[in-house]
Amino acid sequence: MGSDEHESVVELPPSGPAYRVYKRRFWGLAQLVLLNIIVSWDWLTFSAVSTTAAEYFDVSESAVNWLSTGYLFAFCVASPIVIVTLNKGGPKPAIIVTSALLLVGNWIRYAGAKAKGGIFGVTMFGQILIGLAQPFCLSAPTRYSDLWFTDHGRTSATAVATLANPLGAALGQLINSFWASEPHEIPDMVLYISIMATVASIPSFFIPARPPTPPSASSAATKTPLVPAITQLLQTLEFWLVLIPFGVYVGFFNSVSSLLNQILSPYNFSETEAGIAGGILIIVGLISSAILSPLTDRYKRYLGTIRVLVPIVAISYIALIFAPSSPAGIGPSYAIMAILGASSFGLLPVVLEYLVEITYPFSPEIGSTICWTAGQLLGAVFILIQDALKAGEGADPPLNMRNALIFSAVVACVAAPFPICIGLFGRDVRRRRLDFDRGVNLDEMQTERVESVLSDIGVEVAGAGLGNESGKSRFGLGLKVPWGKN
């Protein structure tokens, strides 16, 4: 994998450690859940009532879309600081930063909405501050589950904390349309959310920072230093095979969630029906993940699950082209939202935990933050592109988003083959963290694998202990095994 400075170094924990988990781990997990619910609810505050909000602030719906788009770009700006914060300080500092930004951002946003006639610029500023908060809590679950949970609960813990984010979006879609059915009700809606954000943020300052003793060997081990880890991660093919589809599918979830009202309204569906569709997307997805995550924790079938669900996600985006215009009414749109939610949300925590497994000993937040950043960046770009693809007033029906949905289907299908190719073409991809927790010596495993392959192709191996210099554990990622030997 290049020079020594780019190689992974892991120091094994002391012999005979007593690993255990603590019930207090659920307090921090619950706080991550609360923060992710609120931060995502904040994101879609105005998207769920885009027509009403545009009338209140006296701006276009495209300007209202920028409240979502600017939020997503803010995520990307904060991401480098997020990686450093989680890597050096762990989850608690990230949780505290989230709470501080949520408090300030929500009340500034309320001030902008409450001002006579609404001051759109002030509301946008508050929205951007909330956008800066999101990556600190959305990127934290894999780091938190690695710090507090064993392999019997990591995927479920990551799922609970991560999928609380779209749950907040679902609540926003469902509830905001009832809170603000008329333009003059917009300030009250923002006030209610600000109060909830305040209540949800206060416990952040009282949760424990880390367990008294580690829950597993991989948690106790020293991770690869930050800069070499990022350098080597970006040189690893499997990371890109995960990053590309993750970014695309998260991006389209963000754009479709933001534009759902505008996708359905040309066909005479109300904001309330659009809110129900968004709620179905997320609620069914949460149920799906609640089923799949414990099964993944038990059977560890990460890659098989990914290969099944990714094509379903791609097909769902194709079906979404035809659902809104169906003569059957809103039913087909509800059905497609349910299928898309079940496949996307079932996939999300499995992919995040699989990425941690195959890139160990890199610290979990590195890969997850980069993936989330790609998703938010592409989400913002997709919103702009799909808004530009909206049909004109003279179309049939006026302002329909059929071309935007065709765009999402094409890109979603292009991204589908990438994760399916993981582990093919002779790539030796292993669940490294799981092996480490089970006592497998990753150096010896890597050395034996290399020596076996070299022997099979007629290359004589001189000496022993390949890649194990100076007693340090060294193992790169993505060993190439000729002719599909895996």
C-alpha positions as semicolon CSV with decimal commas, in nm:
position;residue;x (nm);y (nm);z (nm)
1;M;0,000;0,000;0,000
2;G;0,295;0,235;-0,035
3;S;0,549;0,371;0,213
4;D;0,560;0,290;0,584
5;E;0,384;0,613;0,678
6;H;0,076;0,496;0,491
7;E;0,059;0,156;0,659
8;S;-0,189;0,071;0,934
9;V;-0,048;0,024;1,281
10;V;-0,244;-0,139;1,561
11;E;-0,120;-0,198;1,914
12;L;-0,281;-0,503;2,068
13;P;-0,449;-0,456;2,407
14;P;-0,283;-0,604;2,719
15;S;-0,319;-0,978;2,767
16;G;-0,611;-1,096;2,973
17;P;-0,831;-0,782;2,969
18;A;-1,177;-0,786;3,124
19;Y;-1,412;-0,655;2,856
20;R;-1,764;-0,556;2,956
21;V;-2,055;-0,334;2,859
22;Y;-2,244;-0,092;3,082
23;K;-2,612;-0,003;3,097
24;R;-2,519;0,364;3,093
25;R;-2,432;0,321;2,725
26;F;-2,803;0,358;2,649
27;W;-2,813;0,711;2,794
28;G;-2,569;0,840;2,536
29;L;-2,744;0,642;2,264
30;A;-3,078;0,795;2,363
31;Q;-2,924;1,142;2,348
32;L;-2,789;1,078;1,998
33;V;-3,138;0,965;1,900
34;L;-3,296;1,285;2,033
35;L;-3,044;1,512;1,863
36;N;-3,071;1,334;1,529
37;I;-3,450;1,358;1,541
38;I;-3,444;1,732;1,609
39;V;-3,167;1,820;1,366
40;S;-3,347;1,644;1,080
41;W;-3,685;1,788;1,178
42;D;-3,517;2,128;1,156
43;W;-3,390;2,044;0,809
44;L;-3,737;1,983;0,661
45;T;-3,918;2,247;0,866
46;F;-4,011;2,448;0,559
47;S;-3,991;2,184;0,285
48;A;-4,303;2,009;0,414
49;V;-4,497;2,336;0,373
50;S;-4,300;2,488;0,088
51;T;-4,596;2,661;-0,077
52;T;-4,720;2,808;0,252
53;A;-4,369;2,915;0,358
54;A;-4,304;3,081;0,021
55;E;-4,625;3,282;0,062
56;Y;-4,539;3,385;0,419
57;F;-4,185;3,502;0,340
58;D;-4,296;3,642;0,002
59;V;-4,030;3,443;-0,187
60;S;-4,040;3,171;-0,453
61;E;-4,052;2,799;-0,380
62;S;-3,701;2,776;-0,524
63;A;-3,587;3,016;-0,251
64;V;-3,755;2,796;0,010
65;N;-3,566;2,500;-0,139
66;W;-3,245;2,687;-0,051
67;L;-3,333;2,649;0,317
68;S;-3,276;2,276;0,264
69;T;-2,991;2,316;0,016
70;G;-2,793;2,561;0,230
71;Y;-2,835;2,327;0,526
72;L;-2,677;2,044;0,327
73;F;-2,386;2,257;0,209
74;A;-2,326;2,361;0,570
75;F;-2,280;1,993;0,655
76;C;-1,993;1,973;0,407
77;V;-1,824;2,283;0,552
78;A;-1,828;2,137;0,904
79;S;-1,716;1,785;0,811
80;P;-1,336;1,826;0,852
81;I;-1,389;1,965;1,203
82;V;-1,627;1,676;1,277
83;I;-1,365;1,415;1,186
84;V;-1,104;1,578;1,410
85;T;-1,351;1,623;1,698
86;L;-1,468;1,262;1,693
87;N;-1,119;1,125;1,635
88;K;-0,947;1,320;1,912
89;G;-1,226;1,369;2,165
90;G;-1,482;1,098;2,098
91;P;-1,861;1,127;2,078
92;K;-1,930;1,354;2,377
93;P;-1,759;1,673;2,246
94;A;-1,941;1,621;1,915
95;I;-2,272;1,585;2,099
96;I;-2,210;1,905;2,296
97;V;-2,124;2,101;1,980
98;T;-2,444;1,970;1,820
99;S;-2,653;2,090;2,113
100;A;-2,492;2,436;2,123
101;L;-2,546;2,496;1,752
102;L;-2,901;2,365;1,770
103;L;-2,989;2,603;2,052
104;V;-2,845;2,910;1,881
105;G;-2,963;2,820;1,531
106;N;-3,322;2,743;1,627
107;W;-3,378;3,064;1,820
108;I;-3,218;3,279;1,549
109;R;-3,441;3,108;1,298
110;Y;-3,744;3,180;1,513
111;A;-3,645;3,546;1,540
112;G;-3,635;3,564;1,161
113;A;-3,972;3,396;1,124
114;K;-4,137;3,601;1,401
115;A;-4,029;3,939;1,266
116;K;-4,315;4,122;1,096
117;G;-4,365;3,963;0,758
118;G;-4,071;3,729;0,819
119;I;-3,706;3,812;0,750
120;F;-3,594;3,537;0,517
121;G;-3,222;3,613;0,547
122;V;-3,222;3,579;0,927
123;T;-3,417;3,253;0,902
124;M;-3,164;3,126;0,647
125;F;-2,875;3,213;0,881
126;G;-3,032;3,014;1,163
127;Q;-3,092;2,725;0,925
128;I;-2,725;2,722;0,823
129;L;-2,616;2,710;1,190
130;I;-2,839;2,406;1,236
131;G;-2,684;2,257;0,921
132;L;-2,341;2,297;1,082
133;A;-2,472;2,099;1,381
134;Q;-2,595;1,799;1,185
135;P;-2,266;1,626;1,096
136;F;-2,155;1,622;1,459
137;C;-2,447;1,399;1,560
138;L;-2,503;1,214;1,231
139;S;-2,140;1,099;1,201
140;A;-2,115;1,000;1,567
141;P;-2,314;0,670;1,578
142;T;-2,044;0,440;1,436
143;R;-1,788;0,595;1,671
144;Y;-2,027;0,566;1,965
145;S;-2,121;0,203;1,897
146;D;-1,753;0,112;1,855
147;L;-1,671;0,277;2,189
148;W;-1,961;0,137;2,395
149;F;-2,098;-0,180;2,226
150;T;-1,977;-0,528;2,128
151;D;-2,022;-0,700;1,793
152;H;-2,356;-0,834;1,926
153;G;-2,509;-0,487;1,930
154;R;-2,308;-0,248;1,716
155;T;-2,522;-0,259;1,403
156;S;-2,842;-0,217;1,604
157;A;-2,694;0,074;1,802
158;T;-2,574;0,242;1,482
159;A;-2,917;0,184;1,325
160;V;-3,108;0,333;1,618
161;A;-2,897;0,649;1,634
162;T;-2,857;0,696;1,258
163;L;-3,215;0,625;1,159
164;A;-3,342;0,865;1,421
165;N;-3,233;1,126;1,167
166;P;-3,485;1,027;0,899
167;L;-3,742;0,970;1,175
168;G;-3,711;1,340;1,250
169;A;-3,764;1,411;0,882
170;A;-4,079;1,194;0,885
171;L;-4,215;1,376;1,188
172;G;-4,146;1,705;1,017
173;Q;-4,325;1,591;0,702
174;L;-4,629;1,467;0,894
175;I;-4,666;1,727;1,168
176;N;-4,548;2,054;1,013
177;S;-4,823;2,050;0,753
178;F;-5,077;2,046;1,039
179;W;-4,898;2,312;1,243
180;A;-4,872;2,555;0,950
181;S;-5,166;2,510;0,715
182;E;-5,189;2,890;0,674
183;P;-4,904;3,139;0,615
184;H;-4,957;3,325;0,944
185;E;-4,897;2,998;1,135
186;I;-4,533;2,966;1,018
187;P;-4,380;3,150;1,321
188;D;-4,571;2,932;1,567
189;M;-4,448;2,618;1,391
190;V;-4,086;2,738;1,418
191;L;-4,142;2,824;1,785
192;Y;-4,268;2,474;1,870
193;I;-3,963;2,317;1,707
194;S;-3,728;2,558;1,886
195;I;-3,875;2,461;2,222
196;M;-3,831;2,091;2,143
197;A;-3,471;2,152;2,034
198;T;-3,398;2,326;2,363
199;V;-3,540;2,043;2,571
200;A;-3,356;1,779;2,365
201;S;-3,021;1,958;2,391
202;I;-2,992;2,000;2,768
203;P;-2,904;1,633;2,859
204;S;-2,600;1,644;2,628
205;F;-2,389;1,804;2,898
206;F;-2,449;1,523;3,150
207;I;-2,391;1,199;2,956
208;P;-2,069;0,999;3,024
209;A;-1,782;1,052;2,782
210;R;-1,657;0,692;2,763
211;P;-1,699;0,358;2,946
212;P;-1,473;0,279;3,245
213;T;-1,340;-0,025;3,058
214;P;-1,362;-0,113;2,686
215;P;-1,632;-0,350;2,559
216;S;-1,409;-0,542;2,317
217;A;-1,054;-0,592;2,191
218;S;-1,110;-0,370;1,887
219;S;-1,234;-0,088;2,110
220;A;-0,927;-0,119;2,332
221;A;-0,679;-0,128;2,043
222;T;-0,503;0,188;1,928
223;K;-0,642;0,303;1,594
224;T;-0,437;0,417;1,297
225;P;-0,339;0,789;1,329
226;L;-0,579;1,024;1,154
227;V;-0,376;1,153;0,858
228;P;-0,227;0,816;0,751
229;A;-0,572;0,660;0,791
230;I;-0,735;0,914;0,559
231;T;-0,453;0,878;0,307
232;Q;-0,474;0,500;0,294
233;L;-0,854;0,498;0,301
234;L;-0,868;0,713;-0,013
235;Q;-0,635;0,463;-0,182
236;T;-0,860;0,167;-0,102
237;L;-1,089;0,044;-0,381
238;E;-1,352;-0,101;-0,145
239;F;-1,399;0,237;0,020
240;W;-1,490;0,393;-0,314
241;L;-1,723;0,103;-0,395
242;V;-1,911;0,198;-0,079
243;L;-1,872;0,577;-0,099
244;I;-2,016;0,624;-0,449
245;P;-2,351;0,447;-0,400
246;F;-2,383;0,571;-0,041
247;G;-2,343;0,931;-0,153
248;V;-2,584;0,886;-0,445
249;Y;-2,860;0,716;-0,247
250;V;-2,836;0,945;0,055
251;G;-2,829;1,239;-0,186
252;F;-3,149;1,129;-0,356
253;F;-3,318;1,063;-0,023
254;N;-3,235;1,421;0,071
255;S;-3,354;1,567;-0,258
256;V;-3,672;1,359;-0,283
257;S;-3,760;1,438;0,080
258;S;-3,708;1,808;0,016
259;L;-3,901;1,813;-0,312
260;L;-4,173;1,557;-0,237
261;N;-4,446;1,819;-0,208
262;Q;-4,342;1,966;-0,545
263;I;-4,326;1,617;-0,701
264;L;-4,685;1,537;-0,600
265;S;-4,863;1,875;-0,610
266;P;-4,886;1,900;-0,994
267;Y;-5,115;1,595;-0,979
268;N;-5,351;1,772;-0,736
269;F;-5,221;1,600;-0,422
270;S;-5,224;1,818;-0,112
271;E;-4,937;1,912;0,119
272;T;-5,091;1,679;0,377
273;E;-5,086;1,385;0,132
274;A;-4,724;1,468;0,045
275;G;-4,647;1,470;0,418
276;I;-4,809;1,129;0,457
277;A;-4,602;0,997;0,164
278;G;-4,285;1,124;0,330
279;G;-4,395;0,971;0,658
280;I;-4,456;0,634;0,492
281;L;-4,111;0,648;0,331
282;I;-3,947;0,683;0,670
283;I;-4,175;0,488;0,905
284;V;-4,169;0,176;0,687
285;G;-3,794;0,221;0,653
286;L;-3,753;0,232;1,029
287;I;-3,955;-0,087;1,068
288;S;-3,742;-0,257;0,802
289;S;-3,421;-0,152;0,975
290;A;-3,556;-0,264;1,313
291;I;-3,591;-0,612;1,163
292;L;-3,269;-0,628;0,958
293;S;-3,024;-0,470;1,205
294;P;-3,058;-0,732;1,481
295;L;-3,040;-1,006;1,218
296;T;-2,718;-0,853;1,086
297;D;-2,579;-0,832;1,439
298;R;-2,651;-1,201;1,480
299;Y;-2,549;-1,345;1,143
300;K;-2,301;-1,081;1,016
301;R;-2,427;-1,111;0,655
302;Y;-2,328;-0,759;0,561
303;L;-2,232;-0,805;0,199
304;G;-2,520;-1,039;0,113
305;T;-2,769;-0,788;0,253
306;I;-2,610;-0,507;0,051
307;R;-2,626;-0,709;-0,272
308;V;-2,996;-0,781;-0,224
309;L;-3,112;-0,432;-0,121
310;V;-2,916;-0,211;-0,362
311;P;-3,100;-0,331;-0,677
312;I;-3,434;-0,282;-0,499
313;V;-3,341;0,080;-0,424
314;A;-3,249;0,142;-0,789
315;I;-3,572;-0,018;-0,917
316;S;-3,775;0,192;-0,673
317;Y;-3,641;0,512;-0,826
318;I;-3,746;0,386;-1,170
319;A;-4,097;0,315;-1,040
320;L;-4,116;0,661;-0,885
321;I;-4,118;0,813;-1,235
322;F;-4,461;0,665;-1,302
323;A;-4,625;0,663;-0,958
324;P;-4,738;1,027;-0,920
325;S;-4,920;1,030;-1,256
326;S;-5,091;0,696;-1,198
327;P;-5,469;0,697;-1,259
328;A;-5,497;0,497;-0,933
329;G;-5,439;0,817;-0,737
330;I;-5,204;0,859;-0,444
331;G;-5,188;0,485;-0,363
332;P;-4,900;0,393;-0,601
333;S;-4,690;0,680;-0,465
334;Y;-4,750;0,555;-0,112
335;A;-4,653;0,201;-0,217
336;I;-4,329;0,312;-0,385
337;M;-4,240;0,525;-0,084
338;A;-4,286;0,218;0,136
339;I;-4,061;-0,002;-0,081
340;L;-3,797;0,269;-0,119
341;G;-3,799;0,334;0,255
342;A;-3,776;-0,035;0,348
343;S;-3,479;-0,099;0,118
344;S;-3,291;0,228;0,179
345;F;-3,322;0,230;0,556
346;G;-3,254;-0,139;0,591
347;L;-2,937;-0,081;0,390
348;L;-2,804;0,227;0,569
349;P;-2,675;0,092;0,904
350;V;-2,554;-0,229;0,741
351;V;-2,336;-0,031;0,498
352;L;-2,200;0,195;0,773
353;E;-2,102;-0,097;0,995
354;Y;-1,964;-0,298;0,702
355;L;-1,742;-0,005;0,611
356;V;-1,604;0,000;0,966
357;E;-1,546;-0,377;0,952
358;I;-1,349;-0,380;0,627
359;T;-1,144;-0,065;0,703
360;Y;-1,043;-0,157;1,059
361;P;-0,809;-0,041;1,225
362;F;-0,914;0,300;1,096
363;S;-1,130;0,489;1,344
364;P;-1,499;0,452;1,250
365;E;-1,586;0,820;1,218
366;I;-1,342;0,877;0,930
367;G;-1,517;0,667;0,669
368;S;-1,868;0,743;0,794
369;T;-1,815;1,121;0,796
370;I;-1,671;1,119;0,444
371;C;-1,966;0,909;0,324
372;W;-2,222;1,132;0,493
373;T;-2,052;1,441;0,351
374;A;-2,077;1,296;0,001
375;G;-2,446;1,227;0,060
376;Q;-2,519;1,580;0,182
377;L;-2,315;1,741;-0,097
378;L;-2,484;1,532;-0,366
379;G;-2,820;1,595;-0,200
380;A;-2,770;1,970;-0,235
381;V;-2,655;1,930;-0,596
382;F;-2,946;1,700;-0,677
383;I;-3,197;1,948;-0,531
384;L;-3,058;2,221;-0,756
385;I;-3,053;1,995;-1,063
386;Q;-3,400;1,854;-1,006
387;D;-3,544;2,198;-0,934
388;A;-3,393;2,317;-1,265
389;L;-3,550;2,017;-1,443
390;K;-3,900;2,113;-1,324
391;A;-4,135;2,160;-1,616
392;G;-4,278;2,500;-1,698
393;E;-4,627;2,643;-1,658
394;G;-4,723;2,525;-2,004
395;A;-4,642;2,158;-1,939
396;D;-4,901;1,887;-1,883
397;P;-4,947;1,899;-1,592
398;P;-4,788;2,238;-1,517
399;L;-4,466;2,236;-1,310
400;N;-4,439;1,856;-1,309
401;M;-4,105;1,697;-1,211
402;R;-4,105;1,395;-1,442
403;N;-3,766;1,486;-1,593
404;A;-3,623;1,527;-1,243
405;L;-3,744;1,178;-1,151
406;I;-3,595;1,033;-1,470
407;F;-3,264;1,191;-1,372
408;S;-3,276;1,031;-1,026
409;A;-3,360;0,689;-1,172
410;V;-3,073;0,696;-1,422
411;V;-2,812;0,801;-1,166
412;A;-2,943;0,551;-0,909
413;C;-2,908;0,267;-1,163
414;V;-2,555;0,376;-1,258
415;A;-2,453;0,363;-0,891
416;A;-2,603;0,018;-0,826
417;P;-2,320;-0,206;-0,962
418;F;-2,049;-0,052;-0,742
419;P;-2,132;-0,218;-0,407
420;I;-2,232;-0,541;-0,579
421;C;-1,871;-0,569;-0,705
422;I;-1,722;-0,569;-0,355
423;G;-1,526;-0,890;-0,302
424;L;-1,529;-0,986;-0,670
425;F;-1,244;-1,004;-0,922
426;G;-1,001;-1,155;-0,673
427;R;-1,026;-0,883;-0,408
428;D;-0,970;-1,025;-0,059
429;V;-1,217;-0,833;0,160
430;R;-1,243;-0,935;0,524
431;R;-1,442;-0,831;0,829
432;R;-1,128;-0,716;1,009
433;R;-1,279;-0,576;1,326
434;L;-1,485;-0,891;1,383
435;D;-1,178;-1,109;1,325
436;F;-0,977;-0,899;1,569
437;D;-1,245;-0,926;1,838
438;R;-1,246;-1,304;1,793
439;G;-0,872;-1,324;1,855
440;V;-0,753;-1,363;1,497
441;N;-0,400;-1,233;1,444
442;L;-0,449;-1,014;1,140
443;D;-0,077;-1,005;1,065
444;E;-0,045;-1,383;1,054
445;M;-0,365;-1,414;0,851
446;Q;-0,239;-1,158;0,597
447;T;0,106;-1,317;0,582
448;E;-0,028;-1,668;0,533
449;R;-0,261;-1,543;0,262
450;V;0,017;-1,370;0,072
451;E;0,253;-1,666;0,105
452;S;-0,020;-1,908;-0,008
453;V;-0,100;-1,702;-0,317
454;L;0,267;-1,658;-0,408
455;S;0,323;-2,030;-0,365
456;D;0,024;-2,112;-0,586
457;I;0,163;-1,904;-0,870
458;G;0,512;-2,051;-0,836
459;V;0,689;-1,771;-0,652
460;E;0,930;-1,887;-0,383
461;V;0,883;-1,708;-0,049
462;A;1,211;-1,625;0,125
463;G;1,191;-1,583;0,502
464;A;0,891;-1,556;0,723
465;G;0,686;-1,285;0,889
466;L;0,590;-1,081;0,584
467;G;0,465;-0,739;0,685
468;N;0,543;-0,787;1,053
469;E;0,839;-0,566;1,124
470;S;0,961;-0,458;1,465
471;G;0,683;-0,643;1,642
472;K;0,418;-0,404;1,510
473;S;0,095;-0,519;1,353
474;R;0,086;-0,404;0,993
475;F;-0,182;-0,493;0,743
476;G;-0,294;-0,300;0,440
477;L;-0,636;-0,301;0,281
478;G;-0,746;-0,458;-0,043
479;L;-0,503;-0,746;-0,095
480;K;-0,523;-0,851;-0,460
481;V;-0,558;-1,224;-0,499
482;P;-0,502;-1,343;-0,860
483;W;-0,775;-1,524;-1,054
484;G;-1,051;-1,487;-0,799
485;K;-0,888;-1,677;-0,513
486;N;-1,096;-1,586;-0,210
